Amino acid sequence: MPDVVPQEVAAGVFFLTLPLPMKPSHVHVTLARTRSGWVQFDSGMYTNESWGALQEQWKQVGCRPEELRVLLVTHHHPDHFGASGPIAEETGASVYLHPAELHAAQHYQRREHSPEALAFFRRHGIPFERLGPVPPVGVFWAQFYRPLASSSPLEEGQRFDFADRVVEVIATPGHTPGHCVFFLPQERILVVGDHVLPKITPHIGRFPSGPENPLRDYLDSLRRIQDLPVDLVLPAHGRPFSDLKRRVAQIISHHEYRLREMLAAVHGQARTAYEVACLAWGFDERAPLQLQFPATFEALAHLEYLRDQGKVTCEDTDGQVRYRSVEP
């Protein structure tokens, strides 16, 4: 974990590092000084260590809690929205989040598996009964997730004018249904959350209550931002970087490779999303649950993208969906 020393990446714009209790070991949030008070982008996760690190870095840059006016949140995941409740209580800041994200945040507060989720797991081949105890998401995250129960809505094209600093909202669905990035045109800075990361790719998964084609949404969102006049990209994980267009091209190429790989997995044989994930990521039922479930959801997102393109078909047999490539 790096030292909790904020990095000033532009005049009055600070890149903060907060610890996480799992991998990745940290998340970054951004803090900007304006004449009308401070604005923060993302909250970090709620742990004692992270909360202390955030307060210490506020102090280091000269941000008194009562001077934090606005919290803009990229998406609802615990490492981005999890400390929004304590921040709002401590500072009185107005919190903004896309409405689709506020709805999705309920997923992290469920204390039992819904019948719809269980049916979804079985439908796509996850051997739920053979995996042993699978804790509901809300049970696992309860100690780390203290989001604000309500927030002001973000929407595409929204503009915040902080007198000497402007922030423009760009909707970038894909990683989550209402993910947003924030463009500071005067500074040519883009705060991207998990949308574009410098070393890894964000998880793109098809979930029980999510959009049907999240990979299409994600690739469209990448292409929307690739030509923005940006000098510096501030990601939630990894260091700031400058070549947005190149990184977007790399991520698109990664998904094109994954699509070819998964198309090959269903060539000549129908398979469930779980079976495709086992092949693509090289695991079986003995693998950690934190690999099996996300890999299956990501495989499903790619298979649904291929189905939308007419390259695979679905076969519903005995309550399970299997995918098969369309023969040339």
PESUL-V532332 format. One record per backbone hydrogen bond with DSSP energy under -0.5 kcal/mol. CO is the residue of the C=O (numbers start at 1). NH is the residue of the N-H. Records with the same first field share a line. If there is no record, write none. Layout:
CO->NH  NH
//
This chain:
3->5
6->8
7->9  15
10->13
12->14  33
13->9  10
14->16  31
15->7
16->29
18->27
25->20
27->18
29->16
30->41
31->14
32->39
34->37
37->34
38->69  70
39->32
40->42  72
41->30
44->83
45->47
47->51
48->52
49->53
50->54
51->55
52->56
53->57
54->58
55->59
56->60
57->61
58->62  63
59->62
62->64
64->67
65->68
67->38  69
69->94
70->40
71->73  96
72->42
74->180
77->80  81  82
78->82
80->43
81->84
82->146
83->87
84->88
85->89
86->90
87->91
88->92
94->71
95->152
96->73
97->154
98->101  102
99->103
100->104
101->105
103->106
104->107
105->108
106->109
107->110
110->138
114->118
115->119
116->120
117->121
118->122
119->123
120->124
121->126
122->125
123->321
124->274
126->128
127->130  131
128->131
133->135
136->139  140
137->141
138->142
141->144  145
144->46  146
146->85  86
152->97
154->99
155->158
158->169
159->161
160->162  167
162->35  36  164
165->162
167->160
168->183
169->157
170->181
176->174  179
179->172
181->170
182->184  191
183->168  185
184->188  189
188->231  232
189->184
190->192  234
191->182
192->195
193->236
203->205
205->207
207->210
211->214
213->217
214->218
215->219
216->220
217->221
218->222
219->223
220->224
221->225
222->225  226
225->228
228->230
232->190
233->235  241
234->192  193
236->28
237->198
241->233
242->244
243->247
244->248
245->249
246->250
247->251
248->252
249->253
250->254
251->255
252->256
253->257
254->258
255->259
256->260
257->261
258->262
259->263
260->264
261->265
262->266
263->266
264->267
266->268  325
271->323
272->276
273->277
274->278
275->279
276->280
277->281
278->282  283
284->287
288->291  292
289->293
291->295
292->296
293->297
294->298
295->299
296->300
297->206  301
298->302
299->303
300->304
301->305
302->306
303->307
304->308
305->309
306->311  312
307->310
311->326
313->324
315->317  322
317->320
320->317  322
322->315
323->271
324->313
325->327
//
